[in-house]
Amino acid sequence: MTNNPSVMYKVQDFEDIRPYYDEEINPALKRIITVPEFGKILDFLFPDKDKNQIIDDLSQTFTALDFQKRFMHPLVNSIVRKTSKGLTTSGFDLLSPGTPYLFIANHRDIVLDSAILQVVLLDHGHDTSEITFGSNLMTNQFIIDLGKVNRMFKVYRSGNRMELFRNSQILSAYIRYTITQKRTSAWIAQRNGRTKDGNDKTESGLLKMFNISGTCNFRESFEELNIVPLAVSYEYEPCCAFKIKELLAAAKGIPYQKGPQEDLMSIITGITQQKGCIHLAAGTPVNQLIPQTDGLQNINDKINKLAALIDSSIYDHFRLWPANYISFDMLSHGKKFARHYSAIEVEEFKSHMEKELSIFTGDTTLHKDLLLKIYANPVINSGLAV
């Protein structure tokens, strides 16, 4: 008899949430290339390349890794070139190729956060990771195919209490199975949905979900997952106007109702809008931090301590840009961080801010305040504002 609940599950139990197996990749790609929207995507991303050649290459692709190397890698690089000032990284040279990691990441953009990670992993000699894929985004077969050929696995976002608990059990077991048995890395956001207000905070429920499939020993349960905090920093916040709408509703105490196709619009906007500079940082591996929970007896205290340690690693590795410092000083009506930006950068940020707020009408004072807080909160979380 074992004390590890994950062995109670068989591979068949993961059938509904798993990515496609390699033998399913080619049939899925042949479905994808027949969808008219796919041709439009190619026109935008690869205007100077032979679209028919790309389609022919995809029709001759038979594994998920080949798909990511031959198509996703150049695609994401194309997006970065077209919509940013460049991508920089740190910390990945300290990770070991061949070792599977569970990347717990702050989450700012629906698609690009994890997509950029795959490029960085390949460029540093690692295999790509599997990626969580919200069930709310699986709106049609085309989207499902694109996700599952890209090694995405389903995370249920709705259901009654019992259904959500059962799904959490299966998800926990699948993630542990992926890391320990398949020896494949995985990416998951630190919270349910994107950070809207600039406060990147790990939900304790996420760590409790991981622990469901672990052993009765807290330290062993988490050490075998090889957790690495991941911090993505965009100079200009992706989909900022969409986030302000949600924050505005929350400020007024009104439940926010997404419009039709709003998630799809967020995906498209996040991909196509200008992002300035981008930095992706692998933080301190959690196995080096877990011993700090040893003195705690209560499981909830251990979970909360571990969440705080992950947050601290993400804050420490988050790259602050002039926009972050400018926003803090504008909110505080001071010049505490004036050495971190120039007068030209202030004008550039103000111009960007006006563009983001242009969709709102009437008195935009509250909208402006919410936008500035999105950018200023990472400065506060860094501890530099004290």
Backbone hydrogen bonds, N-H to C=O, Kabsch-Sander energy under -0.5 kcal/mol:
donor,donor_aa,acceptor,acceptor_aa,energy
6,S,213,S,-1.0
7,V,4,N,-1.5
8,M,5,P,-1.9
9,Y,6,S,-1.4
13,D,10,K,-1.8
14,F,11,V,-1.6
15,E,12,Q,-1.4
17,I,14,F,-1.0
18,R,14,F,-2.1
20,Y,148,K,-1.4
24,E,21,Y,-2.0
25,I,21,Y,-0.6
25,I,22,D,-1.2
26,N,22,D,-0.6
28,A,24,E,-1.6
29,L,25,I,-2.6
30,K,26,N,-2.2
31,R,27,P,-1.3
32,I,28,A,-2.3
33,I,29,L,-2.3
34,T,31,R,-0.9
35,V,32,I,-1.6
38,F,35,V,-1.5
39,G,35,V,-0.8
39,G,36,P,-0.6
40,K,36,P,-1.2
41,I,37,E,-1.9
42,L,38,F,-2.1
43,D,39,G,-2.0
44,F,40,K,-1.8
45,L,41,I,-2.5
46,F,42,L,-2.9
49,K,46,F,-1.4
51,K,49,K,-0.8
54,I,50,D,-1.8
55,I,51,K,-2.3
56,D,52,N,-2.3
57,D,53,Q,-2.5
58,L,54,I,-2.3
59,S,55,I,-2.0
60,Q,56,D,-0.6
60,Q,57,D,-0.9
61,T,58,L,-1.7
67,F,63,T,-2.1
68,Q,64,A,-2.3
69,K,65,L,-2.4
70,R,66,D,-3.2
71,F,67,F,-2.3
72,M,67,F,-1.7
73,H,68,Q,-2.8
75,L,71,F,-2.1
76,V,72,M,-3.1
77,N,73,H,-2.0
78,S,74,P,-2.0
79,I,75,L,-2.2
80,V,76,V,-2.6
81,R,77,N,-2.3
82,K,78,S,-2.4
83,T,79,I,-2.4
84,S,80,V,-1.1
85,K,276,G,-2.5
86,G,276,G,-0.7
88,T,278,I,-2.4
90,S,280,L,-1.6
94,L,91,G,-1.3
95,L,92,F,-1.2
99,T,96,S,-2.2
102,L,225,L,-0.5
102,L,226,N,-1.7
103,F,101,Y,-0.7
103,F,186,A,-3.1
104,I,102,L,-0.7
104,I,228,V,-1.6
105,A,103,F,-0.7
105,A,188,I,-2.3
106,N,230,L,-2.0
108,R,106,N,-0.5
113,D,109,D,-0.8
115,A,111,V,-1.9
116,I,112,L,-2.9
117,L,113,D,-1.1
118,Q,114,S,-1.6
119,V,115,A,-1.3
120,V,116,I,-2.3
121,L,117,L,-2.9
122,L,118,Q,-2.2
123,D,119,V,-2.4
124,H,120,V,-1.2
124,H,121,L,-0.6
125,G,122,L,-1.6
126,H,121,L,-3.0
130,E,185,S,-2.8
131,I,151,R,-2.1
132,T,187,W,-1.4
133,F,153,F,-2.1
135,S,155,V,-2.7
137,L,134,G,-1.8
138,M,135,S,-1.0
139,T,137,L,-2.2
144,I,140,N,-2.3
145,D,141,Q,-3.0
146,L,142,F,-2.4
147,G,143,I,-2.3
148,K,144,I,-2.9
149,V,145,D,-2.3
150,N,146,L,-0.6
150,N,147,G,-0.6
151,R,148,K,-1.1
152,M,147,G,-1.6
153,F,131,I,-2.9
154,K,17,I,-2.2
155,V,133,F,-2.1
164,L,160,N,-2.7
165,F,161,R,-2.0
166,R,162,M,-2.4
167,N,163,E,-2.6
168,S,164,L,-2.1
169,Q,165,F,-2.1
170,I,166,R,-2.1
171,L,167,N,-2.8
172,S,168,S,-2.7
173,A,169,Q,-2.2
174,Y,170,I,-2.6
175,I,171,L,-2.6
176,R,172,S,-2.2
177,Y,173,A,-2.6
178,T,174,Y,-2.6
179,I,175,I,-2.2
180,T,176,R,-3.0
181,Q,177,Y,-2.1
182,K,177,Y,-2.2
184,T,178,T,-2.7
186,A,101,Y,-2.3
187,W,130,E,-2.2
188,I,103,F,-2.5
190,Q,105,A,-2.8
193,G,191,R,-1.0
195,T,107,H,-3.2
200,D,198,G,-1.0
201,K,199,N,-0.9
203,E,190,Q,-2.8
206,L,203,E,-1.2
207,L,203,E,-1.0
208,K,204,S,-2.2
209,M,205,G,-2.0
210,F,206,L,-1.9
211,N,207,L,-2.0
212,I,208,K,-1.0
212,I,209,M,-0.7
213,S,209,M,-0.6
213,S,210,F,-0.9
214,G,211,N,-1.4
218,F,216,C,-0.8
221,S,217,N,-2.6
222,F,218,F,-1.8
223,E,219,R,-2.5
224,E,220,E,-1.8
225,L,222,F,-1.2
226,N,223,E,-1.2
227,I,222,F,-0.5
228,V,102,L,-2.3
230,L,104,I,-2.4
231,A,281,A,-2.6
232,V,230,L,-0.5
233,S,279,H,-2.7
235,E,275,K,-0.7
235,E,277,C,-2.9
236,Y,275,K,-1.8
237,E,235,E,-0.5
240,C,237,E,-1.1
243,K,239,C,-1.9
244,I,240,C,-2.3
245,K,241,A,-1.7
246,E,242,F,-1.5
247,L,243,K,-2.5
248,L,244,I,-2.7
249,A,245,K,-1.8
250,A,246,E,-2.1
251,A,247,L,-2.5
252,K,248,L,-1.5
253,G,250,A,-1.2
254,I,249,A,-3.1
258,K,256,Y,-0.6
262,E,259,G,-2.0
265,M,261,Q,-2.5
266,S,262,E,-2.3
267,I,263,D,-2.1
268,I,264,L,-2.5
269,T,265,M,-2.8
270,G,266,S,-2.7
271,I,267,I,-1.8
272,T,268,I,-2.4
273,Q,269,T,-2.6
275,K,83,T,-3.3
278,I,86,G,-2.2
279,H,233,S,-2.3
280,L,88,T,-2.3
281,A,231,A,-2.6
282,A,90,S,-2.6
283,G,229,P,-3.3
283,G,281,A,-0.6
286,V,227,I,-2.7
288,Q,285,P,-1.8
289,L,286,V,-1.9
290,I,286,V,-2.3
292,Q,289,L,-2.2
293,T,290,I,-2.9
294,D,291,P,-1.5
296,L,293,T,-1.7
302,K,298,N,-2.0
303,I,299,I,-2.5
304,N,300,N,-2.7
305,K,301,D,-2.3
306,L,302,K,-2.5
307,A,303,I,-2.6
308,A,304,N,-2.1
309,L,305,K,-2.0
310,I,306,L,-2.2
311,D,307,A,-2.5
312,S,308,A,-2.5
313,S,309,L,-1.9
314,I,310,I,-2.2
315,Y,311,D,-3.0
316,D,312,S,-2.4
317,H,313,S,-1.5
318,F,314,I,-1.0
318,F,315,Y,-0.5
320,L,318,F,-0.6
324,N,321,W,-1.1
325,Y,321,W,-1.5
326,I,322,P,-3.1
327,S,323,A,-2.2
328,F,324,N,-1.9
329,D,325,Y,-2.3
330,M,326,I,-2.6
331,L,327,S,-2.4
332,S,328,F,-2.2
333,H,329,D,-0.8
334,G,329,D,-2.0
338,A,335,K,-1.5
340,H,337,F,-2.4
341,Y,338,A,-1.4
346,V,342,S,-1.8
347,E,343,A,-2.0
348,E,344,I,-2.3
349,F,345,E,-2.3
350,K,346,V,-2.5
351,S,347,E,-2.2
352,H,348,E,-2.2
353,M,349,F,-2.9
354,E,350,K,-2.4
355,K,351,S,-1.8
356,E,352,H,-2.2
357,L,353,M,-2.2
358,S,354,E,-0.6
358,S,355,K,-0.7
359,I,356,E,-0.7
360,F,357,L,-1.7
364,T,362,G,-0.6
368,K,364,T,-2.8
369,D,365,T,-2.2
370,L,366,L,-2.5
371,L,367,H,-2.3
372,L,368,K,-2.6
373,K,369,D,-1.9
374,I,370,L,-1.7
375,Y,371,L,-1.5
376,A,372,L,-2.4
377,N,373,K,-2.5
379,V,376,A,-1.0
380,I,376,A,-1.8
381,N,377,N,-2.9
382,S,378,P,-1.3
383,G,379,V,-0.5
383,G,380,I,-1.3
384,L,379,V,-0.8
385,A,379,V,-0.7
386,V,383,G,-0.9
